[in-house]
Amino acid sequence: MWLINTTSGILTEFDNEDPPHYAILSHRWGAKEQEQTFKEYRKGLKQDTSRHYKILKLREIALADGYEWAWVDSACIDKRSSAELSEAINSMFTWYRNA
């Protein structure tokens, strides 16, 4: 499970069985070009995009609510890896329940 640190913005991988306490915030999907992908997030956010703004707000809200970690599907699932995508789909109910 990949989580975003709400202070630094660093994406970090954790064991699915024992992740730290994290927040998941609901968001509205935009057009494909408006969503920050895992690959793009790992390369670094461009601060002048709506993609950046959405994840920045996620971090800001989660941090204000006392969370050190946050998860958002668009940036925390590497959809290029079929194994990781399959694991994420199979784990998502648990991830939402535990958030």
Helices and strands as residue ranges (DSSP letters): E 2-5, E 11-13, E 22-24, G 32-34, H 38-43, H 50-64, E 69-71, H 73-76, H 82-98
